[in-house]
Amino acid sequence: MSTAQGRGTHAKAILGPELYSKLADTHVLLVGAGGIGCELLKNIVLTGFGKITLLDLDTIDLSNLNRQFLFRKKDVKQSKSLVAAQTASAFNPNVKIIPIHDNIKEPQYDISWFQQFDLVLNALDNLDARRHVNRMCMAGNVPLVESGTAGYLGQVQPLLKDKTECFDCIPKPTPKTFPVCTIRSTPSQPIHCIVWSKTYLMGQLFGEDEDATGELDVAEKEGENAQEIAALRKEATAFKVVRDALRSKNSEDAAELVFRKVFDSDIRNLLSMADMWKSRSPPIPLNLNGIMNDSFVLRQGTNAHTNGASASTSKVPNPPAPTNGQTNGAAPKLKDQQTLSLKDNLLLFIDSTTRLAHRLRNGEETISFDKDDDDTLDFVTAASNLRSSAYGIENKTRWEVKEMAGNIIPAIATTNAIVSGLIVLQALHLLRKSYDKLRNVYLQVKPAVPLSTISLSKPNDQCGVCRDTYTLVRCDPSRAKLGEVVKDLLGDEDREVSVYEGQRVLSDPDWDDNYDRTLESLSVTRGKFLAIVDEDGDLSTISVGIAPLPEDHPADGPSYILPSPLPQPSRRVKPPPPPPETPQKTNGKRLLPVERADGVIDLAPTPKKPKYSTSNTIKTAINNIATPKGKKRKAEDMYSPSKKRRLEEDGLILMDGADDKLEEEAGQDFIVIDD
């Protein structure tokens, strides 16, 4: 048996001749060539999928090599998709792999492009791209297998329009953000200092944002402390002198100038606002000369270090500036896992700032943070630790800063391998159309049950993605007008609608000024969606994908081609009304006193209880009730005084007999429950 014939023998025996023969004609889109993507590409190539399109925007970093086994050190900085396709092609010469180094959100990857695939496999690591692929697959009715890992945890989710819930049926948590004033003035956690160094200080010194007024404008509108914001505006303006020094070839002490401004002058300005520090510990300005000559003591009686292992003032000769997070001692720890002293952080800050300034002077216009850029990582590590020291916050190692600043999710090669195998199993169920065998699969840290499966849920009736009615309009956006397209899509239906593109309102029943404008003038072009929303909310939204006209369309032909048949939106399932609120229980007790604006305390009167009269005969009978032994107490005899009192506190009056009469008082209402 030849190698080519024997290559698929085992796969054919396991999958069966019918499914195995179908694989050769199956066109798969694999989005992502990272940790999961590399393992998954290897799996589907060896399984025998005939045609694979691999798309990834990223390039190979050195840190990828410990788990992305299709790459080697010589491939660093090259395209992931191109290198992965080249490496995996050798595993099975019968498979055709088409690599694309691009962003999946580019307009040319529209509904028509997605519809050429029999199956889409997601191996992405960011929420925005996942949601985009999910929507395109729902619009094109293409089966999708979604996946993800985090450390030892993993999940695989097959998605199929109208049969399963989609990726957006369950709302995803929004990324955590921090108030501007917390980041810029009053940090209390290491992450606050790291975010400040990465987003604010890097941008101010080496980025495009010279005054950062936009962020402060937003904070002011959200009601953050006006006095703090005014001080921050003044601080941002003063950065211009520092920025110019970093870019000037004649300024040799630019790094020291930055340190004195950021960690001394700016902190002193904050300390001038005494009200800010009434309920929190104030920061301590850092003195450059004091730190360098070992005379600066940061905080006595804490674990914050000065220039060495304790808060002593021992004299230590100035060592050479550390680089790449390396301390000056000969500690056995890895350099990225060593905790730097205050002096080491200062030396690292000056050295990394000097390196970044040198890059600006050599032609780089802007420099942004990259976790794999040693210069920027050293800068953020040193700056965040210096700020933490000033505010009495725990310092972090270079590796910890890299994890937090780079939003690194722990990746384990074994987890990626397991999840990749599960993706292929779910993909085979989709190709067989064995929808009853599809499962959501979860990899969990439970030795007894490492894998768990859950039956697929039905689509969420309120989902704004998979419950839309999708259609495709081929058009020339420079000629097609919004009003004509919308009216023709609605056909004979006479109903009020609003039109959106993303979050933008293009028209509504009371405003149709844009109806005479072309789609191009409204920035509605290839790859975008028009959403036609029913004003009454009775029908589902019509999502119109914009695609180019066919190549053979005559130049003088119509400016757009409508779908046939026209979209027929389904009737929306309205959510059930919320349950009525439980009325607040009143126990008849006197309310707490309320102090009015004029200083007078208003005491609420004790509510009066309704009076009732009971005949003397019945009162006597109740008082003389005695239950002989061996006899059960009758239902009417079981109302003890304490229970009657509790009922009265709840506003209920228990009548003792048919002859009882309720004495009404003026202004009181009552309802007879059982007459």
C-alpha positions as CSV (number, residue, x, y, z in Angstrom):
1,M,0.0,0.0,0.0
2,S,1.4,3.4,-1.0
3,T,1.9,6.2,1.6
4,A,-0.9,8.3,0.0
5,Q,-3.3,5.4,0.2
6,G,-2.4,4.4,3.7
7,R,-2.5,7.9,5.1
8,G,-6.3,7.9,5.6
9,T,-6.8,4.2,6.4
10,H,-7.4,4.7,10.1
11,A,-9.6,7.8,9.6
12,K,-11.7,6.0,7.0
13,A,-12.2,3.0,9.3
14,I,-13.3,5.2,12.2
15,L,-15.5,7.7,10.3
16,G,-16.9,5.3,7.7
17,P,-16.6,5.5,3.9
18,E,-19.4,7.9,3.4
19,L,-18.3,10.6,5.8
20,Y,-14.6,10.1,5.0
21,S,-15.3,10.7,1.3
22,K,-17.2,13.8,2.1
23,L,-14.2,15.4,3.9
24,A,-12.2,15.7,0.7
25,D,-14.8,18.1,-0.7
26,T,-15.4,20.0,2.5
27,H,-14.2,23.7,2.6
28,V,-13.4,24.8,6.1
29,L,-12.6,28.3,7.4
30,L,-10.2,28.3,10.4
31,V,-10.0,31.8,12.1
32,G,-7.0,32.1,14.2
33,A,-3.5,30.4,14.2
34,G,-2.5,30.8,17.8
35,G,-2.6,28.2,20.7
36,I,-5.8,26.5,19.7
37,G,-5.4,27.3,16.0
38,C,-2.1,25.5,15.6
39,E,-3.4,22.3,17.2
40,L,-6.7,22.5,15.3
41,L,-5.0,23.0,12.0
42,K,-2.8,19.9,12.6
43,N,-6.0,17.9,13.6
44,I,-8.1,18.8,10.6
45,V,-5.2,18.3,8.2
46,L,-4.6,14.8,9.5
47,T,-8.3,14.0,9.6
48,G,-8.5,14.7,5.8
49,F,-10.5,17.9,5.4
50,G,-9.8,18.7,1.7
51,K,-9.7,22.5,1.6
52,I,-8.8,24.8,4.5
53,T,-8.7,28.6,4.5
54,L,-6.6,29.8,7.4
55,L,-6.9,33.5,8.4
56,D,-4.9,35.3,11.1
57,L,-3.8,38.9,11.5
58,D,-1.0,38.2,14.1
59,T,2.7,37.7,13.8
60,I,4.8,35.1,15.7
61,D,6.3,36.3,19.0
62,L,9.0,34.6,21.0
63,S,6.5,33.8,23.8
64,N,4.4,31.8,21.4
65,L,6.9,29.0,20.9
66,N,6.2,27.2,24.2
67,R,2.8,26.0,23.0
68,Q,2.4,26.8,19.3
69,F,4.3,23.9,17.9
70,L,4.0,24.8,14.2
71,F,6.5,27.7,14.7
72,R,10.2,27.8,15.3
73,K,12.6,30.5,16.6
74,K,13.5,31.4,13.0
75,D,9.9,32.2,12.3
76,V,9.6,35.0,15.0
77,K,8.0,38.2,13.5
78,Q,6.6,36.4,10.5
79,S,2.9,35.9,9.7
80,K,1.3,33.1,11.8
81,S,-1.1,32.0,9.0
82,L,1.7,31.8,6.4
83,V,4.1,29.8,8.6
84,A,1.4,27.5,10.0
85,A,0.1,26.7,6.5
86,Q,3.6,25.9,5.3
87,T,4.4,23.7,8.2
88,A,1.1,21.8,8.3
89,S,1.0,21.2,4.5
90,A,3.8,18.5,5.0
91,F,1.5,16.5,7.2
92,N,-0.9,15.7,4.4
93,P,-0.1,16.7,0.8
94,N,-3.6,15.9,-0.3
95,V,-5.0,18.9,1.7
96,K,-5.0,22.4,0.2
97,I,-4.3,25.1,2.7
98,I,-5.0,28.8,1.7
99,P,-3.3,31.2,4.2
100,I,-4.5,34.8,4.6
101,H,-2.7,37.3,6.7
102,D,-5.5,39.8,7.4
103,N,-8.2,41.0,9.7
104,I,-11.4,38.9,9.6
105,K,-13.4,42.2,10.1
106,E,-12.2,43.7,6.7
107,P,-15.1,44.5,4.4
108,Q,-14.2,42.0,1.7
109,Y,-15.0,39.2,4.1
110,D,-18.7,39.7,3.8
111,I,-21.7,37.4,3.9
112,S,-21.0,36.1,0.3
113,W,-17.5,35.3,1.3
114,F,-18.5,33.3,4.4
115,Q,-21.2,31.4,2.4
116,Q,-18.5,29.6,0.3
117,F,-17.5,27.6,3.4
118,D,-19.2,24.4,4.7
119,L,-18.0,25.0,8.2
120,V,-16.3,27.7,10.3
121,L,-14.0,26.9,13.2
122,N,-13.2,29.8,15.6
123,A,-9.8,29.8,17.4
124,L,-9.9,33.5,18.5
125,D,-8.8,35.1,21.7
126,N,-10.8,38.4,21.7
127,L,-14.5,39.1,22.2
128,D,-15.0,41.6,19.4
129,A,-13.7,39.2,16.6
130,R,-15.7,36.3,18.0
131,R,-18.9,38.3,18.0
132,H,-18.2,39.4,14.4
133,V,-17.7,35.9,13.1
134,N,-20.8,34.7,15.0
135,R,-22.9,37.4,13.3
136,M,-21.5,36.6,9.8
137,C,-22.2,32.9,10.3
138,M,-25.7,33.6,11.5
139,A,-26.3,35.9,8.5
140,G,-24.9,33.4,6.0
141,N,-26.4,30.3,7.8
142,V,-23.0,28.7,8.1
143,P,-22.3,26.2,10.9
144,L,-19.8,27.5,13.4
145,V,-17.8,25.8,16.2
146,E,-16.8,28.3,18.9
147,S,-14.0,27.5,21.4
148,G,-11.8,29.0,24.1
149,T,-9.3,28.1,26.8
150,A,-8.1,29.7,30.1
151,G,-5.4,27.7,31.9
152,Y,-6.8,24.3,32.6
153,L,-10.3,25.3,31.6
154,G,-11.8,25.0,28.1
155,Q,-15.0,25.0,26.3
156,V,-16.4,24.0,22.8
157,Q,-19.7,25.2,21.6
158,P,-21.3,24.3,18.2
159,L,-23.6,27.0,16.8
160,L,-26.2,26.6,14.2
161,K,-28.8,29.2,13.2
162,D,-32.4,28.5,14.3
163,K,-31.3,25.3,16.0
164,T,-29.0,26.4,18.8
165,E,-28.3,29.5,20.7
166,C,-25.7,31.8,19.2
167,F,-22.6,33.3,20.8
168,D,-24.6,36.5,21.6
169,C,-27.7,34.8,23.0
170,I,-26.1,35.0,26.5
171,P,-24.7,38.5,27.3
172,K,-20.9,38.5,27.9
173,P,-19.4,40.4,30.8
174,T,-17.9,43.7,29.9
175,P,-14.1,44.3,30.5
176,K,-13.4,45.9,33.8
177,T,-12.6,49.6,33.7
178,F,-11.4,52.1,36.4
179,P,-12.4,55.7,37.0
180,V,-10.0,58.2,35.6
181,C,-9.4,59.9,39.0
182,T,-8.6,56.5,40.6
183,I,-6.0,55.8,37.9
184,R,-4.6,59.3,37.8
185,S,-4.8,60.5,41.5
186,T,-5.7,57.9,44.0
187,P,-4.6,54.4,43.1
188,S,-5.0,51.7,45.7
189,Q,-4.1,48.5,43.9
190,P,-1.1,47.4,41.7
191,I,-3.3,47.1,38.7
192,H,-4.2,50.8,39.0
193,C,-0.5,51.8,38.8
194,I,0.1,49.4,35.9
195,V,-2.8,50.7,33.9
196,W,-1.6,54.3,34.6
197,S,1.9,53.5,33.4
198,K,0.7,51.6,30.3
199,T,-2.1,53.8,29.0
200,Y,-1.6,57.2,30.5
201,L,2.2,57.8,31.1
202,M,3.3,55.9,27.9
203,G,0.8,57.9,25.9
204,Q,1.8,61.2,27.4
205,L,5.5,60.7,26.9
206,F,5.8,58.6,23.8
207,G,2.4,58.6,22.1
208,E,0.2,61.0,20.2
209,D,-1.9,62.3,23.0
210,E,-0.2,65.5,24.3
211,D,-2.9,66.9,26.6
212,A,-5.3,64.0,27.3
213,T,-8.2,66.4,27.5
214,G,-10.7,64.0,25.8
215,E,-10.5,61.5,28.7
216,L,-10.8,64.3,31.2
217,D,-13.9,65.8,29.4
218,V,-15.6,62.4,29.7
219,A,-14.7,62.0,33.4
220,E,-16.1,65.5,34.1
221,K,-19.4,64.7,32.4
222,E,-19.6,61.5,34.5
223,G,-19.5,63.6,37.6
224,E,-16.0,62.8,38.9
225,N,-14.2,65.2,41.3
226,A,-14.0,68.6,39.6
227,Q,-11.0,69.8,41.7
228,E,-9.0,66.7,40.8
229,I,-9.9,67.0,37.1
230,A,-8.7,70.7,37.2
231,A,-5.4,69.6,38.7
232,L,-5.0,66.8,36.2
233,R,-5.6,69.3,33.3
234,K,-2.8,71.5,34.6
235,E,-0.6,68.4,35.0
236,A,-1.3,67.3,31.4
237,T,-0.3,70.7,30.0
238,A,3.0,70.6,31.8
239,F,3.9,67.4,30.0
240,K,4.7,69.3,26.8
241,V,8.1,70.4,28.2
242,V,9.0,66.9,29.1
243,R,7.9,65.5,25.7
244,D,10.0,68.0,23.9
245,A,13.0,67.1,26.0
246,L,12.6,63.4,25.2
247,R,12.7,64.2,21.4
248,S,15.5,66.7,21.6
249,K,19.0,65.4,20.8
250,N,20.5,68.1,23.0
251,S,18.8,67.0,26.2
252,E,20.9,64.4,28.0
253,D,19.0,64.4,31.3
254,A,15.5,63.9,29.9
255,A,14.9,60.7,31.9
256,E,15.7,62.5,35.1
257,L,13.5,65.4,34.1
258,V,10.6,63.0,33.6
259,F,11.2,61.3,37.0
260,R,11.2,64.6,38.9
261,K,8.1,65.8,37.1
262,V,6.0,62.6,37.5
263,F,7.1,61.2,40.8
264,D,8.0,64.5,42.7
265,S,6.3,67.6,41.3
266,D,3.0,65.9,40.3
267,I,2.7,64.2,43.7
268,R,3.3,67.4,45.5
269,N,0.6,69.1,43.5
270,L,-1.8,66.3,44.5
271,L,-0.8,66.7,48.2
272,S,-1.8,70.4,48.0
273,M,-5.5,69.3,47.8
274,A,-5.9,68.4,51.5
275,D,-9.5,67.3,51.2
276,M,-8.5,64.4,49.0
277,W,-6.4,62.8,51.8
278,K,-8.8,63.1,54.7
279,S,-9.8,59.5,54.5
280,R,-6.9,57.9,52.7
281,S,-3.1,57.7,53.1
282,P,-1.3,60.4,51.1
283,P,1.5,59.5,48.7
284,I,5.1,60.3,49.3
285,P,7.1,62.4,46.7
286,L,10.2,60.5,45.6
287,N,13.5,62.2,45.8
288,L,15.9,61.2,43.0
289,N,19.1,62.3,44.7
290,G,18.1,60.7,48.0
291,I,17.3,57.4,46.4
292,M,20.6,57.4,44.4
293,N,22.8,58.2,47.5
294,D,20.8,55.7,49.7
295,S,19.6,58.4,52.1
296,F,15.9,58.3,51.2
297,V,13.6,56.4,53.5
298,L,10.2,55.7,52.0
299,R,8.1,54.3,54.9
300,Q,9.3,53.2,58.2
301,G,7.6,50.1,59.7
302,T,6.3,48.8,56.4
303,N,7.5,46.3,53.9
304,A,8.2,49.0,51.3
305,H,11.9,48.9,50.5
306,T,14.3,51.7,50.0
307,N,17.4,50.8,48.1
308,G,17.9,47.3,49.3
309,A,16.2,44.6,51.4
310,S,15.0,46.9,54.2
311,A,14.2,50.5,55.1
312,S,17.7,51.1,56.3
313,T,20.1,53.8,55.0
314,S,23.1,51.5,54.4
315,K,25.6,52.8,51.9
316,V,25.8,50.7,48.8
317,P,27.9,51.7,45.7
318,N,25.8,52.7,42.7
319,P,25.6,49.6,40.5
320,P,25.1,49.7,36.7
321,A,21.6,50.2,35.5
322,P,19.7,47.0,35.2
323,T,18.0,46.0,32.0
324,N,15.1,43.6,31.2
325,G,14.0,43.7,34.8
326,Q,17.3,42.2,36.0
327,T,18.3,43.2,39.6
328,N,21.9,44.0,40.6
329,G,22.1,41.1,43.0
330,A,23.1,37.6,42.0
331,A,19.8,36.1,43.1
332,P,19.1,32.6,41.9
333,K,15.6,33.5,40.6
334,L,14.8,34.1,37.0
335,K,15.4,37.7,36.1
336,D,11.7,38.3,35.3
337,Q,10.6,36.9,38.7
338,Q,12.9,39.0,40.9
339,T,11.4,41.8,43.1
340,L,13.2,45.0,42.4
341,S,14.2,47.4,45.2
342,L,13.3,51.1,45.0
343,K,16.7,52.0,43.7
344,D,16.7,49.2,41.1
345,N,13.3,50.5,39.9
346,L,14.7,54.0,39.6
347,L,17.7,52.8,37.6
348,L,15.5,50.7,35.4
349,F,13.2,53.7,34.8
350,I,16.0,56.0,33.8
351,D,17.6,53.3,31.5
352,S,14.3,52.3,29.8
353,T,13.3,56.0,29.3
354,T,16.6,56.7,27.7
355,R,16.3,53.8,25.4
356,L,12.8,54.9,24.3
357,A,13.9,58.5,23.9
358,H,16.7,57.3,21.6
359,R,14.2,55.5,19.4
360,L,12.1,58.7,19.1
361,R,15.2,60.7,18.1
362,N,16.0,58.0,15.5
363,G,12.8,58.5,13.7
364,E,10.0,56.6,15.5
365,E,7.0,59.0,15.7
366,T,5.2,57.2,18.4
367,I,5.8,54.2,20.7
368,S,3.0,52.2,22.3
369,F,3.1,49.4,24.8
370,D,3.8,45.9,23.6
371,K,4.3,43.1,26.1
372,D,7.0,41.6,23.8
373,D,8.9,44.9,23.5
374,D,11.6,44.9,26.2
375,D,12.0,48.7,26.2
376,T,8.3,49.4,26.8
377,L,7.9,46.5,29.3
378,D,10.9,47.7,31.3
379,F,9.4,51.2,31.3
380,V,6.0,50.1,32.5
381,T,7.5,47.8,35.1
382,A,9.7,50.5,36.6
383,A,7.1,53.3,36.4
384,S,4.3,51.3,38.0
385,N,6.5,50.1,40.8
386,L,7.8,53.6,41.5
387,R,4.2,54.8,41.7
388,S,3.2,51.9,43.9
389,S,6.1,52.7,46.2
390,A,5.0,56.3,46.5
391,Y,1.4,55.2,47.4
392,G,2.4,52.4,49.7
393,I,1.2,49.7,47.3
394,E,2.8,46.3,46.8
395,N,5.3,46.1,44.0
396,K,5.1,43.5,41.2
397,T,7.8,41.6,39.4
398,R,8.5,42.1,35.7
399,W,6.7,38.9,34.9
400,E,3.6,39.8,36.9
401,V,3.5,43.3,35.2
402,K,3.7,41.5,31.8
403,E,0.8,39.3,32.7
404,M,-1.4,42.2,34.0
405,A,-0.4,44.8,31.4
406,G,-0.6,42.4,28.5
407,N,-3.9,40.9,29.6
408,I,-2.2,37.5,29.3
409,I,-4.6,34.5,29.9
410,P,-2.6,31.5,31.1
411,A,-2.2,29.1,28.1
412,I,-1.4,25.5,28.5
413,A,-0.5,23.3,25.5
414,T,-2.3,20.3,26.9
415,T,-5.6,22.2,27.3
416,N,-5.3,23.5,23.7
417,A,-4.7,20.0,22.4
418,I,-7.8,18.6,24.2
419,V,-10.1,21.4,23.1
420,S,-8.8,21.1,19.5
421,G,-9.8,17.4,19.5
422,L,-13.2,18.2,20.8
423,I,-13.7,20.8,18.1
424,V,-13.1,18.2,15.4
425,L,-15.6,15.8,17.0
426,Q,-18.3,18.5,17.0
427,A,-17.4,19.5,13.4
428,L,-17.9,15.9,12.3
429,H,-21.4,15.8,13.9
430,L,-22.3,19.0,12.0
431,L,-21.1,17.5,8.7
432,R,-23.2,14.3,9.4
433,K,-26.1,16.6,10.3
434,S,-26.4,14.6,13.5
435,Y,-27.8,17.6,15.3
436,D,-29.1,15.5,18.2
437,K,-25.6,14.5,19.1
438,L,-24.2,18.1,19.3
439,R,-23.1,19.1,22.8
440,N,-21.5,22.0,24.6
441,V,-18.4,20.5,26.1
442,Y,-16.5,21.9,29.1
443,L,-13.0,21.0,30.3
444,Q,-12.8,21.5,34.0
445,V,-10.4,21.0,36.9
446,K,-12.1,18.0,38.4
447,P,-10.0,14.8,38.3
448,A,-13.1,12.6,38.7
449,V,-15.0,14.3,35.9
450,P,-12.6,16.3,33.7
451,L,-15.1,16.6,30.8
452,S,-18.8,17.6,31.1
453,T,-21.3,17.9,28.4
454,I,-24.5,20.0,28.2
455,S,-27.3,19.7,25.7
456,L,-27.7,22.6,23.4
457,S,-30.1,25.4,24.3
458,K,-32.7,26.9,21.9
459,P,-32.1,30.4,20.6
460,N,-32.9,33.2,22.9
461,D,-36.1,34.9,21.6
462,Q,-34.7,38.3,22.6
463,C,-31.3,37.9,21.0
464,G,-30.4,40.8,18.7
465,V,-28.2,38.7,16.4
466,C,-29.6,35.3,15.6
467,R,-33.3,36.3,15.8
468,D,-32.9,38.9,13.1
469,T,-34.1,38.2,9.5
470,Y,-31.0,38.4,7.3
471,T,-30.9,39.2,3.6
472,L,-28.3,40.4,1.0
473,V,-28.6,43.4,-1.3
474,R,-26.0,43.7,-4.1
475,C,-25.6,47.3,-5.0
476,D,-23.4,50.1,-6.1
477,P,-23.2,52.2,-2.9
478,S,-22.3,55.3,-4.9
479,R,-25.6,55.2,-6.8
480,A,-28.1,53.3,-4.6
481,K,-30.2,55.6,-2.4
482,L,-31.2,54.7,1.2
483,G,-34.9,55.4,0.8
484,E,-35.3,53.4,-2.4
485,V,-33.5,50.4,-1.0
486,V,-35.6,50.4,2.2
487,K,-38.9,50.9,0.5
488,D,-38.3,48.2,-2.1
489,L,-37.2,45.7,0.6
490,L,-40.5,46.4,2.5
491,G,-42.5,45.8,-0.7
492,D,-46.2,46.3,-0.2
493,E,-45.9,46.5,3.6
494,D,-47.0,49.8,4.9
495,R,-45.5,50.1,8.4
496,E,-43.3,52.5,10.3
497,V,-39.6,51.6,10.5
498,S,-36.4,53.1,11.7
499,V,-33.1,52.4,9.9
500,Y,-29.7,51.9,11.7
501,E,-26.1,51.2,10.7
502,G,-24.4,49.9,13.9
503,Q,-25.2,52.4,16.6
504,R,-26.1,55.2,14.1
505,V,-29.7,56.2,13.4
506,L,-30.1,56.8,9.7
507,S,-33.8,57.5,9.7
508,D,-37.0,57.1,11.8
509,P,-40.7,57.6,11.1
510,D,-40.4,61.4,12.0
511,W,-37.1,62.0,10.2
512,D,-36.3,60.8,6.7
513,D,-33.8,63.4,5.6
514,N,-31.3,60.7,4.6
515,Y,-33.6,58.9,2.3
516,D,-32.4,60.8,-0.7
517,R,-28.7,60.2,0.1
518,T,-26.6,57.5,-1.4
519,L,-25.4,54.6,0.8
520,E,-21.8,55.6,0.1
521,S,-22.4,59.1,1.4
522,L,-23.7,57.5,4.6
523,S,-20.6,55.2,4.9
524,V,-22.8,52.2,4.3
525,T,-20.6,50.1,2.1
526,R,-19.5,46.5,1.5
527,G,-19.4,44.3,4.6
528,K,-21.8,46.5,6.6
529,F,-25.4,45.9,7.7
530,L,-28.5,48.1,7.5
531,A,-30.9,47.3,10.3
532,I,-34.6,47.9,9.4
533,V,-36.4,48.0,12.8
534,D,-40.2,47.7,13.2
535,E,-41.4,50.7,15.3
536,D,-44.2,48.7,16.9
537,G,-41.8,45.9,17.8
538,D,-44.1,43.3,16.4
539,L,-41.8,42.0,13.7
540,S,-38.2,40.9,13.8
541,T,-35.4,43.3,12.6
542,I,-34.4,42.9,8.9
543,S,-30.6,43.0,8.8
544,V,-29.5,43.8,5.2
545,G,-25.9,42.8,4.3
546,I,-24.3,45.1,1.6
547,A,-22.4,43.3,-1.2
548,P,-21.0,44.5,-4.5
549,L,-22.8,44.0,-7.8
550,P,-21.8,40.9,-9.9
551,E,-18.9,41.5,-12.2
552,D,-21.0,40.9,-15.3
553,H,-23.6,43.5,-14.2
554,P,-24.1,46.2,-16.9
555,A,-22.7,49.6,-16.1
556,D,-26.0,51.3,-17.0
557,G,-28.1,48.7,-15.1
558,P,-30.0,49.2,-11.9
559,S,-27.9,50.5,-8.9
560,Y,-29.0,47.5,-6.8
561,I,-30.4,44.0,-7.0
562,L,-33.1,43.0,-4.5
563,P,-33.1,39.5,-3.0
564,S,-35.7,37.1,-4.3
565,P,-38.0,36.4,-2.5
566,L,-38.1,39.5,-0.4
567,P,-37.3,39.0,3.3
568,Q,-40.3,38.0,5.5
569,P,-39.6,39.0,9.1
570,S,-41.0,36.7,11.7
571,R,-43.3,37.9,14.5
572,R,-41.3,38.7,17.6
573,V,-41.9,36.8,20.8
574,K,-42.3,39.6,23.3
575,P,-40.9,39.0,26.8
576,P,-43.4,38.3,29.5
577,P,-44.4,41.3,31.6
578,P,-42.4,41.6,34.9
579,P,-44.2,40.2,38.0
580,P,-46.0,42.8,40.1
581,E,-44.0,44.2,43.0
582,T,-44.9,42.8,46.4
583,P,-46.5,45.6,48.4
584,Q,-44.4,46.7,51.3
585,K,-45.5,45.1,54.5
586,T,-46.7,47.5,57.2
587,N,-46.4,46.4,60.8
588,G,-48.2,49.3,62.4
589,K,-45.1,50.4,64.3
590,R,-44.2,54.1,64.6
591,L,-42.0,55.3,61.8
592,L,-38.5,56.7,62.5
593,P,-38.5,60.5,63.0
594,V,-37.7,62.6,59.9
595,E,-35.8,65.8,60.1
596,R,-37.2,68.5,57.7
597,A,-35.1,71.0,55.8
598,D,-36.0,73.7,58.4
599,G,-34.5,71.6,61.2
600,V,-37.9,70.5,62.7
601,I,-38.2,66.8,63.5
602,D,-41.5,65.4,62.2
603,L,-42.8,62.6,64.4
604,A,-45.3,60.4,62.6
605,P,-48.4,59.5,64.6
606,T,-48.8,56.0,65.7
607,P,-51.3,54.3,63.4
608,K,-54.6,53.4,65.0
609,K,-55.9,49.9,64.9
610,P,-59.6,49.4,64.0
611,K,-61.8,48.5,66.9
612,Y,-64.2,45.7,66.9
613,S,-66.9,44.4,69.4
614,T,-67.6,40.9,70.3
615,S,-70.7,39.5,72.1
616,N,-70.2,38.7,75.7
617,T,-71.3,35.1,75.2
618,I,-68.6,34.5,72.6
619,K,-66.0,36.2,74.7
620,T,-66.9,33.9,77.6
621,A,-66.7,30.9,75.4
622,I,-63.2,31.8,74.2
623,N,-61.9,32.4,77.7
624,N,-63.3,29.1,79.0
625,I,-62.1,26.9,76.2
626,A,-60.6,23.7,77.6
627,T,-59.5,20.8,75.4
628,P,-60.0,17.5,77.1
629,K,-57.3,14.8,76.7
630,G,-57.7,12.6,73.7
631,K,-59.7,15.2,71.7
632,K,-58.4,17.3,68.8
633,R,-58.8,21.0,69.0
634,K,-61.3,22.3,66.5
635,A,-60.1,24.7,63.7
636,E,-62.1,27.6,65.2
637,D,-60.5,27.0,68.6
638,M,-56.9,27.3,67.2
639,Y,-56.6,31.1,67.0
640,S,-54.4,32.0,70.0
641,P,-54.2,35.6,71.2
642,S,-50.6,35.8,69.9
643,K,-51.7,34.8,66.4
644,K,-54.6,37.2,66.5
645,R,-52.1,39.9,67.5
646,R,-49.8,39.1,64.6
647,L,-52.7,39.2,62.1
648,E,-53.8,42.6,63.5
649,E,-50.2,43.9,63.0
650,D,-50.5,42.8,59.3
651,G,-53.7,44.7,58.9
652,L,-56.1,41.7,59.2
653,I,-58.9,41.5,61.8
654,L,-60.0,38.0,62.9
655,M,-63.7,37.9,63.6
656,D,-64.7,35.4,66.3
657,G,-68.2,34.7,65.0
658,A,-71.0,35.7,62.6
659,D,-72.4,38.2,65.2
660,D,-69.2,40.2,65.4
661,K,-69.4,43.7,64.1
662,L,-66.5,45.9,62.9
663,E,-66.6,49.5,64.2
664,E,-65.7,51.8,61.4
665,E,-63.7,54.9,62.0
666,A,-63.6,58.0,59.8
667,G,-61.1,57.7,56.9
668,Q,-60.6,54.0,57.2
669,D,-61.3,51.5,54.5
670,F,-61.7,47.7,54.9
671,I,-62.4,44.7,52.7
672,V,-64.5,41.7,53.9
673,I,-62.5,38.6,52.9
674,D,-65.1,35.9,53.9
675,D,-68.7,37.1,54.5
